[in-house]
Amino acid sequence: MQSRPQAPLGWYLTGWLWLVLPCSAQDREVPATQSAAQNIPAPIERALEGLEATGSAWTAEVWNDSLGEPIRALRDVVWEASKPDEAAWQRLCAPDAQGTWLKGQALGGGAPDWDLQQGVAGGPEGLMEGWKAIRGRLAGPLSRTEWHVEGLQVVDAETAHGTLRLQWICEQPGRRGTMHSLWDVTWRRRGQAILWQRVEEREAHWLTLRGAKPGFVDRSHEVFPSPAYRNQLSPGIDFWRERLDAGLGTGILGHQGLAIGDVDGDGLEDVYVLEPGGLPNRLFLHQPDGSTREVAKEAGLDVLNYSSSALWVDLDGDSDKDLVLATAEGVRVLEQKSRLRFVLAYSFPGPDCTSLAAADVDLDGDVDIYVCRYSSPYESSGLPFPYHDAENGAANWMLENLGSFSFRESSEAWGLSEGATRFSFAASFEDYDNDGDLDLYVANDFGRNALYRKEGKRFREVAGEVSAQDVAAGMGVTWGDWNHDGLMDLYVSNMDSNAGQRVTTQANFLPGADPAERELFFQHARGSATYIGIPGGHFEDRTMTSGARRSLWAWGGLSGDLDLDGNLDLVVPNGFVTGESTKDL
Amino acid sequence: MGWLLRQGLSWSGRERNVSFLGLGDGTFLETSGAMGLDLPDDGRSVAQIDWDHDGDLDWIVRARTTPRLRFLENRLPRRGQWIEAKPVGVAGAIGARLEVRAKGRTTPWLRTARAGEGYLSQSSEWLHVGLGDQTQVELSVVWPGGTREAFGEVATGQRYLLVQGEGRARESSPPSSQALEKTQEPLGERFGSKGRHVLAVPHPLPSLLVESGTKQATLGGILAQRQGRTQKPVFLMLWSRDCMPCVAERGEWASQRKAITESGLGVLALELPLDPGSTDSIAPSSDWPYASATCPEASANLLHALACYFTDSTLPLAVPMGFLIDGKGRIQVLYWGAASVEEVLGDRALFDLSGPERLRAALPFDGLYWEPPSEPDWNRWAGVLRARDLPEVAAEVEWGLISTTDVQGPEAQYQIGQARLRQGRLEDALPHLTQAVEAAPRIARYLEALGQCLHGLGRSAEAQTYYERALVAQPRNSMVLYSLGSLQSSAGEVSAARRTLGTLRPLDPDLAERLRLQIEAKEAESK
């Protein structure tokens, strides 16, 4: 390390500094519905733990260590102070400090309680003026701020450039706001101090919502009054790991999903919740008053085997819902014999099932089932190789419905076996090329995804051909026409890992490797992918410009129009494993 | 990869879930903070449904962290109109595509009926469409197979059923309110305290060497079976001198000596060696009314392996830790942390359970189990042993796993039998050892193992025959002499036992001493 020649612009690091700064106490009100798990450790010290910033080769890291101080000072003086303290601001700036800022432009037909602004050129000049201006964007004290330095480049011992990504959140009774902003920054070292020398605000948007409870409100306890919620589903996986014999298959990862469907045929859709080994799956029947009644036991669906996902589909054409269940031992099909009475009708054995997707693939009038499979390197011995393009996972299955609750694995016959032994997390059917039959997208971890285009009676894997391959850590698939051109677009939840981006962009990562291969590794950590459908059944990769890339370690992102403005939005759950130790990889 | 997680480390942890507001041109803005969707959960799966039929999408979220299920009601200020529609096809509707057209727009809004999207998720069958400022729209459906059917113009703010072939949208209102059946079965709370792991399948205590003064003893494994038909159940308490909670636990146990002695539960305090760097050694009260021994490093490692296996973790060995061992030498409960006397005495009830009742005791809630675990997961156990650098024990376990149809030679039979012996599976070991001895009747270790197996099964006379045959082949085998002597002693053949002791004494004074004590105890008993 010590002998490596220093690159002219120092080291290029992304995602190096990640600060979550709590603000003054009165603003840190925790909504009652949220749990202790949300106590995000804030101190800067945590973010800096584990860095070994010594030696000349790690100049950028030494710089990086020092940046906490000017950022904290800025926060204290600009936002924590009850009124602007110009003299204190002045002391944070270099004498020749410059700044250019964006000004707000209202976006879209706003409801009166909705104020969405996007930054456009032409805002104030100068650091003082800019800081005053952005202080006014979210009226009210901040409840949380996050600061994230990316792409730190050391020019010389005195000067460094970087991109500062900020998120500020303001929560007050009757109002909630958030601002995101990207600044290109130059810092100057003067003696012990690091001063702000240049700030160019590159992107910004901010949203303020007004109303009694403006936004999403957690009403879990009202909707799920059953003790099954309180006693079983409210505690996290770690709670159960401290109490259950690991032989039951609790696991660490919590890969349990849910299936919505009108199970009892009363016109209200119910929720079936999957559980790891040793805890029973739960069926919550939707009641007319909006609450639920838990009936898994009565229905014969309180399955204790490790379950990951399920689908409610009518498999025998009798108009009630049957259940397809992915368990650790394979796929089980349960027939609804009479209202809420289920019996095991079929089993297809084999481990490592993840998501399911169903459709009448062969248009013979009954529903077929696609099964994703994944042999987990985290919970079993399935080690992906090579890491960035692994094809040594478990084979996915296409279970063709033959009627009377019998199925046949038809991947080979239907052209679905190509590229189907990867580490598959999710799949979704869509007629993306508008030719009247359903195509299938499969998101794979540790490598390329698959797009199976239906061509006549068979599928053909065309992901590479149509530029939708997304060589990455694919975890979730959602379709929608993001841009209203009549062609379906794709959003693939992926890993957006600070550690990964940091490592894969360093010069000493895979030294001497083919740049294309390095790029594949970077893609693994670049974040969620946006593919825009274009005519001819092709896609354009707009990941880097879509604005939906920074999803952190994302799982099952799903689209829906949250605000009824006519445009599809995305909801993306994320986070891999939050352990007791705050140290992160 | 998983070992980091098993140490309790975070990996991309403490991340906040995100949501992106679509701008309609293929770009998005992150606005989760304002919308209240920036949950700190380890989120996994989301599904959408207009649960309360108010025209916007509510979300149900699964996470790894607490709470693992959330219902999120949409109370965003509304920026437009909406409709919801459910296509009902002749042969189902999965794959049906809803097209919603409005005046002045060149392309329709598109929604597809799906079963399976996102990750591990199935959302509502009702297709929800936000419409901005449109108040009249035209609906059509492209059915699976590609035929398009128009359903005419409809007003917004409604739910519609689109039945294939009807050509007109049917208005649909959600079911009206009715009396709620509020009977909720109270759920048992059997899940007990943190750190108490009732094993789904009792696990044989492997051979474990402990030291008491200058003496060594082996707990578990085959020696445990050798002591007689049924042993005393034992609570094995691991402690160390720098551990305050251990001192408190010892105090509680010492103070309840009478109750514990009357209960018939044996207690063994096993002391772990102190870390070399540890300075805060506490002198425990000398008033310890039960057995105590120290635990050599290798044995501590083995107990650590057991704890890792039962909890699927790689956390460092922490004390206090306890193992409740039944009369058959099987671990029934692991207590990670201090265990109260009351809790442990209560857990003896597990010894009488078998089959589904025993499994149920390890589960916090009842349920339906297809192919429940019926014996320890030997493969995983062997993996843990290897990871903890205990390859010999792992090999024993793995030998026990070899299919008997593949290996017929006497050595393989012996190895399989021996492995099962060490697991305490005497009945399973017997046919293999018998086969080994039949194929090679003069090999001392085969004869010895078969003797041990029969000894453990309480078939003393047969056991004695095999020990004697083993001594013919190998007259100076001190273990066999010891086993034979103790068998003779417990059968009341004191003079024969004394003769065996005489042969053993010059070969292994320690074992001889142990045998002498047994013989004297027997003599005292018969007097």
Chai-1 contact restraints between the chains, C-beta under 6 A:
chainA,res_idxA,chainB,res_idxB,connection_type,confidence,min_distance_angstrom,max_distance_angstrom,comment,restraint_id
A,S35,B,T66,contact,1.0,0.0,6.0,A-B,restraint_1
A,A37,B,T65,contact,1.0,0.0,6.0,A-B,restraint_2
A,A37,B,T66,contact,1.0,0.0,6.0,A-B,restraint_3
A,Q38,B,P40,contact,1.0,0.0,6.0,A-B,restraint_4
A,I40,B,R14,contact,1.0,0.0,6.0,A-B,restraint_5
A,I40,B,P40,contact,1.0,0.0,6.0,A-B,restraint_6
A,A111,B,P77,contact,1.0,0.0,6.0,A-B,restraint_7
A,A111,B,R78,contact,1.0,0.0,6.0,A-B,restraint_8
A,A111,B,R79,contact,1.0,0.0,6.0,A-B,restraint_9
A,D113,B,P77,contact,1.0,0.0,6.0,A-B,restraint_10
A,W114,B,P77,contact,1.0,0.0,6.0,A-B,restraint_11
A,W114,B,R79,contact,1.0,0.0,6.0,A-B,restraint_12
A,I169,B,G33,contact,1.0,0.0,6.0,A-B,restraint_13
A,R176,B,A34,contact,1.0,0.0,6.0,A-B,restraint_14
A,G177,B,A34,contact,1.0,0.0,6.0,A-B,restraint_15
A,T178,B,T31,contact,1.0,0.0,6.0,A-B,restraint_16
A,T178,B,G33,contact,1.0,0.0,6.0,A-B,restraint_17
A,T178,B,A34,contact,1.0,0.0,6.0,A-B,restraint_18
A,H180,B,E30,contact,1.0,0.0,6.0,A-B,restraint_19
A,H205,B,L29,contact,1.0,0.0,6.0,A-B,restraint_20
A,L207,B,T31,contact,1.0,0.0,6.0,A-B,restraint_21
A,L207,B,A34,contact,1.0,0.0,6.0,A-B,restraint_22
A,L209,B,A34,contact,1.0,0.0,6.0,A-B,restraint_23
A,L209,B,P77,contact,1.0,0.0,6.0,A-B,restraint_24
A,G211,B,P77,contact,1.0,0.0,6.0,A-B,restraint_25
A,K213,B,R75,contact,1.0,0.0,6.0,A-B,restraint_26
A,G215,B,M35,contact,1.0,0.0,6.0,A-B,restraint_27
A,G215,B,G36,contact,1.0,0.0,6.0,A-B,restraint_28
A,G215,B,L76,contact,1.0,0.0,6.0,A-B,restraint_29
A,F216,B,G36,contact,1.0,0.0,6.0,A-B,restraint_30
A,F216,B,L37,contact,1.0,0.0,6.0,A-B,restraint_31
A,F216,B,L72,contact,1.0,0.0,6.0,A-B,restraint_32
A,V217,B,E73,contact,1.0,0.0,6.0,A-B,restraint_33
A,V217,B,R75,contact,1.0,0.0,6.0,A-B,restraint_34
A,D218,B,R70,contact,1.0,0.0,6.0,A-B,restraint_35
A,D218,B,L72,contact,1.0,0.0,6.0,A-B,restraint_36
A,R219,B,F71,contact,1.0,0.0,6.0,A-B,restraint_37
A,R219,B,E73,contact,1.0,0.0,6.0,A-B,restraint_38
A,S220,B,R70,contact,1.0,0.0,6.0,A-B,restraint_39
A,S220,B,F71,contact,1.0,0.0,6.0,A-B,restraint_40
A,V223,B,F71,contact,1.0,0.0,6.0,A-B,restraint_41
A,S226,B,Q184,contact,1.0,0.0,6.0,A-B,restraint_42
A,P227,B,L187,contact,1.0,0.0,6.0,A-B,restraint_43
A,N231,B,L187,contact,1.0,0.0,6.0,A-B,restraint_44
A,N231,B,E189,contact,1.0,0.0,6.0,A-B,restraint_45
A,L233,B,R68,contact,1.0,0.0,6.0,A-B,restraint_46
A,L233,B,L69,contact,1.0,0.0,6.0,A-B,restraint_47
A,S234,B,T66,contact,1.0,0.0,6.0,A-B,restraint_48
A,S234,B,P67,contact,1.0,0.0,6.0,A-B,restraint_49
A,P235,B,T66,contact,1.0,0.0,6.0,A-B,restraint_50
A,G236,B,T65,contact,1.0,0.0,6.0,A-B,restraint_51
A,G236,B,T66,contact,1.0,0.0,6.0,A-B,restraint_52
A,I237,B,R64,contact,1.0,0.0,6.0,A-B,restraint_53
A,E242,B,K194,contact,1.0,0.0,6.0,A-B,restraint_54
A,E242,B,G195,contact,1.0,0.0,6.0,A-B,restraint_55
A,R243,B,F191,contact,1.0,0.0,6.0,A-B,restraint_56
A,D245,B,H197,contact,1.0,0.0,6.0,A-B,restraint_57
A,D245,B,L199,contact,1.0,0.0,6.0,A-B,restraint_58
A,D245,B,A200,contact,1.0,0.0,6.0,A-B,restraint_59
A,D245,B,F310,contact,1.0,0.0,6.0,A-B,restraint_60
A,D245,B,A362,contact,1.0,0.0,6.0,A-B,restraint_61
A,A246,B,F310,contact,1.0,0.0,6.0,A-B,restraint_62
A,A246,B,T311,contact,1.0,0.0,6.0,A-B,restraint_63
A,A246,B,D312,contact,1.0,0.0,6.0,A-B,restraint_64
A,G247,B,A200,contact,1.0,0.0,6.0,A-B,restraint_65
A,G247,B,P373,contact,1.0,0.0,6.0,A-B,restraint_66
A,G247,B,D377,contact,1.0,0.0,6.0,A-B,restraint_67
A,L248,B,A200,contact,1.0,0.0,6.0,A-B,restraint_68
A,I252,B,L5,contact,1.0,0.0,6.0,A-B,restraint_69
A,G254,B,R64,contact,1.0,0.0,6.0,A-B,restraint_70
A,Q256,B,R62,contact,1.0,0.0,6.0,A-B,restraint_71
A,G257,B,S45,contact,1.0,0.0,6.0,A-B,restraint_72
A,G257,B,R62,contact,1.0,0.0,6.0,A-B,restraint_73
A,G257,B,L120,contact,1.0,0.0,6.0,A-B,restraint_74
A,G257,B,S121,contact,1.0,0.0,6.0,A-B,restraint_75
A,L258,B,A47,contact,1.0,0.0,6.0,A-B,restraint_76
A,L258,B,R62,contact,1.0,0.0,6.0,A-B,restraint_77
A,A259,B,Q122,contact,1.0,0.0,6.0,A-B,restraint_78
A,I260,B,A47,contact,1.0,0.0,6.0,A-B,restraint_79
A,I260,B,I49,contact,1.0,0.0,6.0,A-B,restraint_80
A,I260,B,Q122,contact,1.0,0.0,6.0,A-B,restraint_81
A,I260,B,S123,contact,1.0,0.0,6.0,A-B,restraint_82
A,I260,B,S124,contact,1.0,0.0,6.0,A-B,restraint_83
A,D266,B,P175,contact,1.0,0.0,6.0,A-B,restraint_84
A,G267,B,P175,contact,1.0,0.0,6.0,A-B,restraint_85
A,L268,B,P175,contact,1.0,0.0,6.0,A-B,restraint_86
A,E269,B,I49,contact,1.0,0.0,6.0,A-B,restraint_87
A,E269,B,S124,contact,1.0,0.0,6.0,A-B,restraint_88
A,V273,B,L69,contact,1.0,0.0,6.0,A-B,restraint_89
A,G278,B,L363,contact,1.0,0.0,6.0,A-B,restraint_90
A,P280,B,F365,contact,1.0,0.0,6.0,A-B,restraint_91
A,P280,B,G367,contact,1.0,0.0,6.0,A-B,restraint_92
A,Q287,B,L180,contact,1.0,0.0,6.0,A-B,restraint_93
A,P288,B,P175,contact,1.0,0.0,6.0,A-B,restraint_94
A,P288,B,S177,contact,1.0,0.0,6.0,A-B,restraint_95
A,P288,B,Q178,contact,1.0,0.0,6.0,A-B,restraint_96
A,D289,B,L180,contact,1.0,0.0,6.0,A-B,restraint_97
A,G290,B,D52,contact,1.0,0.0,6.0,A-B,restraint_98
A,D302,B,G367,contact,1.0,0.0,6.0,A-B,restraint_99
A,D302,B,L368,contact,1.0,0.0,6.0,A-B,restraint_100
A,V303,B,L368,contact,1.0,0.0,6.0,A-B,restraint_101
A,L304,B,G367,contact,1.0,0.0,6.0,A-B,restraint_102
A,L304,B,Y369,contact,1.0,0.0,6.0,A-B,restraint_103
A,N305,B,W370,contact,1.0,0.0,6.0,A-B,restraint_104
A,S308,B,L120,contact,1.0,0.0,6.0,A-B,restraint_105
A,S309,B,L120,contact,1.0,0.0,6.0,A-B,restraint_106
A,L311,B,A115,contact,1.0,0.0,6.0,A-B,restraint_107
A,L311,B,G116,contact,1.0,0.0,6.0,A-B,restraint_108
A,L311,B,Q122,contact,1.0,0.0,6.0,A-B,restraint_109
A,V313,B,A115,contact,1.0,0.0,6.0,A-B,restraint_110
A,S355,B,L120,contact,1.0,0.0,6.0,A-B,restraint_111
A,L356,B,G116,contact,1.0,0.0,6.0,A-B,restraint_112
A,A357,B,G116,contact,1.0,0.0,6.0,A-B,restraint_113
A,A358,B,A115,contact,1.0,0.0,6.0,A-B,restraint_114
A,A358,B,G116,contact,1.0,0.0,6.0,A-B,restraint_115
A,A359,B,I94,contact,1.0,0.0,6.0,A-B,restraint_116
A,A359,B,G95,contact,1.0,0.0,6.0,A-B,restraint_117
A,D360,B,P144,contact,1.0,0.0,6.0,A-B,restraint_118
A,L363,B,G145,contact,1.0,0.0,6.0,A-B,restraint_119
A,G365,B,A91,contact,1.0,0.0,6.0,A-B,restraint_120
A,V367,B,G92,contact,1.0,0.0,6.0,A-B,restraint_121
A,P377,B,M1,contact,1.0,0.0,6.0,A-B,restraint_122
A,Y378,B,M1,contact,1.0,0.0,6.0,A-B,restraint_123
A,Y378,B,G2,contact,1.0,0.0,6.0,A-B,restraint_124
A,A426,B,Y119,contact,1.0,0.0,6.0,A-B,restraint_125
A,S428,B,E117,contact,1.0,0.0,6.0,A-B,restraint_126
A,E430,B,T112,contact,1.0,0.0,6.0,A-B,restraint_127
A,G436,B,G146,contact,1.0,0.0,6.0,A-B,restraint_128
A,L438,B,G95,contact,1.0,0.0,6.0,A-B,restraint_129
A,M475,B,Y119,contact,1.0,0.0,6.0,A-B,restraint_130
A,G476,B,G118,contact,1.0,0.0,6.0,A-B,restraint_131
A,G476,B,Y119,contact,1.0,0.0,6.0,A-B,restraint_132
A,T478,B,E117,contact,1.0,0.0,6.0,A-B,restraint_133
A,T478,B,G118,contact,1.0,0.0,6.0,A-B,restraint_134
A,D481,B,L110,contact,1.0,0.0,6.0,A-B,restraint_135
A,W482,B,G22,contact,1.0,0.0,6.0,A-B,restraint_136
A,W482,B,G26,contact,1.0,0.0,6.0,A-B,restraint_137
A,N483,B,D25,contact,1.0,0.0,6.0,A-B,restraint_138
A,N483,B,G26,contact,1.0,0.0,6.0,A-B,restraint_139
A,H484,B,G24,contact,1.0,0.0,6.0,A-B,restraint_140
A,H484,B,T107,contact,1.0,0.0,6.0,A-B,restraint_141
A,G486,B,T107,contact,1.0,0.0,6.0,A-B,restraint_142
A,S497,B,S12,contact,1.0,0.0,6.0,A-B,restraint_143
A,I532,B,G26,contact,1.0,0.0,6.0,A-B,restraint_144
A,S546,B,T27,contact,1.0,0.0,6.0,A-B,restraint_145
A,S546,B,F28,contact,1.0,0.0,6.0,A-B,restraint_146
A,G547,B,T27,contact,1.0,0.0,6.0,A-B,restraint_147
A,G547,B,F28,contact,1.0,0.0,6.0,A-B,restraint_148
A,G547,B,L29,contact,1.0,0.0,6.0,A-B,restraint_149
A,A548,B,F20,contact,1.0,0.0,6.0,A-B,restraint_150
A,A548,B,F28,contact,1.0,0.0,6.0,A-B,restraint_151
A,S551,B,V18,contact,1.0,0.0,6.0,A-B,restraint_152
A,L552,B,E15,contact,1.0,0.0,6.0,A-B,restraint_153
A,W553,B,S12,contact,1.0,0.0,6.0,A-B,restraint_154
A,W555,B,R44,contact,1.0,0.0,6.0,A-B,restraint_155
A,W555,B,Y119,contact,1.0,0.0,6.0,A-B,restraint_156
A,G556,B,S45,contact,1.0,0.0,6.0,A-B,restraint_157
A,G556,B,V46,contact,1.0,0.0,6.0,A-B,restraint_158
A,G556,B,G118,contact,1.0,0.0,6.0,A-B,restraint_159
A,G556,B,Y119,contact,1.0,0.0,6.0,A-B,restraint_160
A,G556,B,S121,contact,1.0,0.0,6.0,A-B,restraint_161
A,L558,B,V46,contact,1.0,0.0,6.0,A-B,restraint_162
A,L558,B,G118,contact,1.0,0.0,6.0,A-B,restraint_163
A,G560,B,Q48,contact,1.0,0.0,6.0,A-B,restraint_164
A,G560,B,L57,contact,1.0,0.0,6.0,A-B,restraint_165
A,D561,B,G130,contact,1.0,0.0,6.0,A-B,restraint_166
A,D563,B,L76,contact,1.0,0.0,6.0,A-B,restraint_167
A,D563,B,R79,contact,1.0,0.0,6.0,A-B,restraint_168
A,L564,B,R78,contact,1.0,0.0,6.0,A-B,restraint_169
A,L564,B,R79,contact,1.0,0.0,6.0,A-B,restraint_170
A,L564,B,G80,contact,1.0,0.0,6.0,A-B,restraint_171
A,L564,B,W82,contact,1.0,0.0,6.0,A-B,restraint_172
A,L564,B,G130,contact,1.0,0.0,6.0,A-B,restraint_173
A,D565,B,R79,contact,1.0,0.0,6.0,A-B,restraint_174
A,D565,B,G80,contact,1.0,0.0,6.0,A-B,restraint_175
A,D565,B,G132,contact,1.0,0.0,6.0,A-B,restraint_176
A,G566,B,G80,contact,1.0,0.0,6.0,A-B,restraint_177
A,G566,B,G130,contact,1.0,0.0,6.0,A-B,restraint_178
A,G566,B,L131,contact,1.0,0.0,6.0,A-B,restraint_179
A,G566,B,G132,contact,1.0,0.0,6.0,A-B,restraint_180
A,N567,B,G22,contact,1.0,0.0,6.0,A-B,restraint_181
A,N567,B,G24,contact,1.0,0.0,6.0,A-B,restraint_182
A,L568,B,G22,contact,1.0,0.0,6.0,A-B,restraint_183
A,D569,B,L21,contact,1.0,0.0,6.0,A-B,restraint_184
A,D569,B,G22,contact,1.0,0.0,6.0,A-B,restraint_185
A,L570,B,F20,contact,1.0,0.0,6.0,A-B,restraint_186
A,V571,B,S19,contact,1.0,0.0,6.0,A-B,restraint_187
A,V571,B,V46,contact,1.0,0.0,6.0,A-B,restraint_188
A,V572,B,V18,contact,1.0,0.0,6.0,A-B,restraint_189
A,P573,B,N17,contact,1.0,0.0,6.0,A-B,restraint_190
A,P573,B,G43,contact,1.0,0.0,6.0,A-B,restraint_191
A,P573,B,R44,contact,1.0,0.0,6.0,A-B,restraint_192
A,P573,B,V46,contact,1.0,0.0,6.0,A-B,restraint_193
A,N574,B,E15,contact,1.0,0.0,6.0,A-B,restraint_194
A,N574,B,N17,contact,1.0,0.0,6.0,A-B,restraint_195
A,N574,B,G43,contact,1.0,0.0,6.0,A-B,restraint_196
A,G575,B,E15,contact,1.0,0.0,6.0,A-B,restraint_197
A,G575,B,D42,contact,1.0,0.0,6.0,A-B,restraint_198
A,G575,B,G43,contact,1.0,0.0,6.0,A-B,restraint_199
A,F576,B,W11,contact,1.0,0.0,6.0,A-B,restraint_200
A,F576,B,S12,contact,1.0,0.0,6.0,A-B,restraint_201
A,V577,B,L5,contact,1.0,0.0,6.0,A-B,restraint_202
A,V577,B,W11,contact,1.0,0.0,6.0,A-B,restraint_203
A,V577,B,G13,contact,1.0,0.0,6.0,A-B,restraint_204
A,T578,B,S10,contact,1.0,0.0,6.0,A-B,restraint_205
A,T578,B,G13,contact,1.0,0.0,6.0,A-B,restraint_206
A,T578,B,R14,contact,1.0,0.0,6.0,A-B,restraint_207
A,T578,B,D42,contact,1.0,0.0,6.0,A-B,restraint_208
A,T578,B,T65,contact,1.0,0.0,6.0,A-B,restraint_209
A,G579,B,G8,contact,1.0,0.0,6.0,A-B,restraint_210
A,G579,B,L9,contact,1.0,0.0,6.0,A-B,restraint_211
A,G579,B,S10,contact,1.0,0.0,6.0,A-B,restraint_212
A,E580,B,G8,contact,1.0,0.0,6.0,A-B,restraint_213
A,S581,B,G8,contact,1.0,0.0,6.0,A-B,restraint_214
A,S581,B,L9,contact,1.0,0.0,6.0,A-B,restraint_215
A,D584,B,S10,contact,1.0,0.0,6.0,A-B,restraint_216
A,D584,B,G13,contact,1.0,0.0,6.0,A-B,restraint_217
A,L585,B,W11,contact,1.0,0.0,6.0,A-B,restraint_218
